[in-house]
Amino acid sequence: QLPTGLYKKVLVIMHDSILPYMNEPTLMIDFLTVAYGIGGAISLLALNGLFILIHQHNLEYPDFYKKLYSLLDPSIYHVKYRARFFHLTDLFLSSSHLPAYLVAAFIKRLSRLALTAPPEALLMIIPFICNLFRRHPACKVLVHRPNGPEGMSEDPYIMEEEQPSQSRALESSLWEIQSLQNHYHPDVAKAAAILNQSLSEIEDDISGLLELSAYELFDKEVKKKAIDVPLEFEQVRGLFGKKNDIFAEHFTLD
């Protein structure tokens, strides 16, 4: 048992300062799998080390995606390590061999959580979801389901279900993203509206969006140049407006 602070300090440097210098990195399997099962920020930080062991040292983790799915909770859009988590999640969901039900479950859970996410997170997660559709066309049924969300009396997706295979995500519709098309932030509404069109085959580069902050969004809005909106068709001349106005004939400022 280690203190939470020590766990975090070790896991932050595990992937680049510890594993590359070990003769047998597989000795860290037990430590990383236990850390991955703790939950919260510690599980997020353990992903980096597990990624190296899975891809470079043939680690088999049967319930890996189930645990990754369970890490998706409302706090995921607010945590300090959000960029690292979504970078790795993007890599883990990049394989074209993943079953459609699994990817659909991730899409639905991310979309449902997006309803309460801040704008800076939404501008990252919407392109993230679009990329998942590009990789896994079988999931597009969520967007193109006949009658869409209007034809459903209730959403069959079970948010509380821990098993992605039993969440019934493929039977659902992506009404959450449709709701975001009415978001108060115009950039978010514009990003969500892209699902109304046919997606291009080229994936969006989300690397520049992972670290997007609320300060950057605010700074961008402040620096926008205001557009002069004409309020009158004819330019005002004098106190009473138009050149040949009847009031101008009988009244003067002198």
C-alpha atoms as one frame of an Amber mdcrd trajectory, in Angstrom:
protein
   0.000   0.000   0.000   1.445   3.348  -1.059   0.259   6.877  -0.260  -1.816
   8.400  -3.054   0.706  11.195  -3.601   3.572   8.712  -4.020   1.511   6.590
  -6.432   0.952   9.641  -8.628   4.621  10.726  -8.554   5.783   7.255  -9.610
   3.146   6.733 -12.305   3.757  10.148 -13.906   7.367   9.188 -14.715   6.863
   5.430 -15.126   6.622   5.359 -18.948   9.675   7.494 -19.754  11.989   7.404
 -16.711  11.565   3.904 -15.295  10.381   1.268 -17.806  12.909   2.134 -20.572
  15.809   1.568 -18.133  14.663  -1.778 -16.715  16.139  -5.045 -17.963  12.758
  -6.711 -17.382   9.920  -4.168 -17.621   7.432  -7.014 -17.168   8.309  -6.974
 -13.454   6.074  -3.905 -13.216   2.980  -5.743 -14.476   1.551  -6.415 -11.009
   2.218  -2.877  -9.800   0.594  -1.284 -12.848  -2.429  -3.592 -12.952  -3.117
  -2.966  -9.257  -2.746   0.788  -9.798  -5.077   0.584 -12.818  -7.708  -1.033
 -10.619  -7.604   1.632  -7.902  -9.695   4.116  -9.859  -9.677   7.861 -10.296
  -6.530   9.772 -11.245  -4.264   6.852 -10.311  -5.942   4.640 -12.927  -5.540
   7.376 -15.536  -1.827   7.690 -14.792  -1.319   3.915 -14.912  -2.505   3.889
 -18.541   0.857   5.108 -19.865   2.808   2.248 -18.325   0.198  -0.340 -19.299
   0.241   0.955 -22.878   3.985   0.219 -23.132   3.616  -3.248 -21.605   0.683
  -4.150 -23.868   2.251  -2.918 -27.107   5.901  -3.760 -26.499   5.886  -6.670
 -24.069   2.727  -8.605 -25.032   0.872  -8.036 -21.788  -2.600  -9.600 -21.883
  -5.241  -7.797 -19.847  -8.658  -9.434 -20.488 -10.781  -6.755 -18.777  -8.726
  -3.805 -20.036 -11.496  -2.178 -22.111 -14.110  -2.799 -19.448 -11.930  -0.925
 -16.954 -11.181   1.835 -19.474 -14.929   2.189 -20.063 -15.578   2.464 -16.333
 -13.067   5.324 -16.058 -15.385   7.502 -18.146 -17.249   9.560 -15.558 -18.228
  13.260 -15.359 -14.842  14.209 -13.863 -12.930  12.983 -16.922 -13.453  16.308
 -18.694 -12.097  18.286 -15.737  -9.092  16.331 -14.436  -5.532  17.607 -14.675
  -4.471  14.600 -16.778  -7.292  14.890 -19.329  -4.965  15.365 -22.316  -2.886
  12.298 -21.470  -5.968  10.149 -20.911  -7.659  11.024 -24.206  -4.398  10.684
 -26.141  -4.052   7.095 -24.899  -7.752   6.324 -25.261  -7.476   7.446 -28.879
  -4.631   4.954 -29.379  -6.494   2.111 -27.664  -9.572   2.673 -29.845  -7.597
   2.995 -33.086  -7.673  -0.706 -33.967 -10.138  -1.599 -36.717 -10.553  -5.063
 -35.155 -12.511  -3.818 -32.157 -16.156  -4.984 -32.129 -18.772  -2.386 -33.068
 -20.682  -2.790 -29.787 -17.564  -1.808 -27.810 -16.814   1.330 -29.834 -20.509
   2.293 -29.819 -20.531   2.019 -26.020 -17.570   4.406 -25.779 -19.217   6.833
 -28.227 -22.489   6.859 -26.288 -20.844   7.240 -22.889 -18.607  10.083 -24.087
 -21.617  11.770 -25.714 -23.776  11.454 -22.606 -21.034  12.899 -20.401 -20.528
  15.694 -22.945 -23.921  17.152 -21.986 -22.352  18.580 -18.814 -18.810  19.164
 -20.117 -17.195  22.617 -20.469 -16.788  24.101 -23.988 -13.019  23.525 -24.131
 -13.577  19.801 -23.559 -16.415  19.654 -26.096 -14.251  21.139 -28.843 -11.916
  18.182 -28.310 -14.403  15.366 -27.743 -16.663  16.026 -30.753 -13.807  15.560
 -33.294 -12.707  12.581 -31.171 -16.136  10.971 -31.653 -16.111  11.802 -35.381
 -12.773  10.003 -35.713 -14.295   6.909 -34.081 -17.059   6.937 -36.699 -14.460
   7.154 -39.469 -12.573   4.134 -38.096 -15.677   2.082 -37.373 -18.370   2.745
 -40.026 -20.644   0.123 -38.446 -21.275   2.592 -35.600 -22.746   5.201 -37.959
 -26.132   3.618 -37.308 -26.153   5.812 -34.176 -26.298   8.874 -36.421 -28.384
   7.587 -39.321 -30.952   5.547 -37.404 -34.406   5.929 -39.004 -36.506   8.594
 -37.265 -33.553   9.405 -34.995 -34.169  10.281 -31.358 -37.644  11.647 -32.146
 -38.879   8.145 -32.950 -37.750   6.730 -29.595 -39.964   6.809 -26.537 -36.826
   6.397 -24.432 -33.111   5.821 -24.974 -32.317   2.079 -24.767 -28.724   2.824
 -23.767 -27.996   1.809 -20.157 -25.559   4.347 -18.728 -25.138   2.498 -15.419
 -24.149  -0.811 -17.048 -20.463  -1.649 -16.379 -20.180  -4.132 -19.240 -19.966
  -2.360 -22.629 -21.409  -5.449 -24.316 -24.623  -5.161 -22.258 -25.084  -1.380
 -22.480 -27.297  -1.641 -25.635 -25.405   1.261 -27.178 -25.857   0.030 -30.769
 -29.642   0.157 -30.320 -29.505   3.835 -29.387 -29.245   7.126 -31.246 -26.785
   9.976 -30.822 -29.326  12.550 -29.596 -26.742  14.049 -27.239 -24.675  15.478
 -30.094 -27.860  16.754 -31.716 -28.609  18.588 -28.470 -25.137  20.145 -28.542
 -25.983  21.699 -31.914 -27.946  24.243 -29.830 -25.042  24.891 -27.452 -24.530
  28.451 -26.229 -20.952  28.501 -27.518 -21.055  28.977 -31.326 -17.868  26.951
 -31.933 -19.341  23.959 -30.098 -22.634  24.199 -32.015 -20.693  24.392 -35.290
 -18.536  21.379 -34.369 -21.605  19.308 -33.410 -23.380  20.202 -36.659 -20.732
  18.348 -38.690 -22.540  15.076 -37.963 -25.443  16.350 -40.074 -23.162  15.998
 -43.101 -21.289  13.035 -44.501 -17.923  12.728 -42.768 -14.742  12.890 -44.801
 -12.417   9.876 -44.734  -9.515  11.903 -43.343  -9.399  11.942 -39.551  -9.314
  15.199 -37.616  -6.053  15.964 -35.837  -7.045  16.373 -32.194  -3.500  16.714
 -30.827  -3.792  20.503 -30.732  -7.148  20.319 -28.915  -6.140  18.029 -26.049
  -4.588  20.863 -24.024  -7.233  23.478 -24.897  -8.148  25.538 -21.822 -10.991
  27.861 -20.854  -8.503  30.754 -20.746  -7.511  30.149 -24.385 -11.163  30.097
 -25.459 -11.881  33.333 -23.598  -8.748  34.990 -24.997  -9.767  33.993 -28.510
 -13.218  35.560 -28.083 -11.806  38.773 -26.639  -9.402  39.208 -29.544 -12.085
  38.810 -32.195 -12.563  41.893 -34.306 -16.055  43.340 -34.014 -17.987  43.567
 -37.270 -19.801  46.857 -37.872 -23.450  46.052 -38.435 -25.353  48.719 -40.453
 -28.523  49.800 -38.692 -29.780  52.239 -41.378 -30.020  51.760 -45.122 -29.255
  55.421 -45.791 -26.562  57.307 -43.944 -28.021  59.833 -41.465 -27.473  63.497
 -42.369 -28.328  66.188 -39.860 -30.524  66.041 -36.792 -33.656  64.795 -38.531
 -32.128  62.165 -40.758 -32.878  62.219 -44.488 -31.794  65.133 -46.656 -35.285
  66.157 -47.823 -37.042  65.287 -44.605 -40.077  67.510 -43.854 -38.770  68.238
 -40.370 -35.472  69.492 -41.788 -37.400  72.022 -43.860 -38.995  73.706 -40.838
 -36.454  73.196 -38.027 -32.751  73.962 -37.682 -30.085  73.734 -34.997 -29.115
  77.444 -35.358
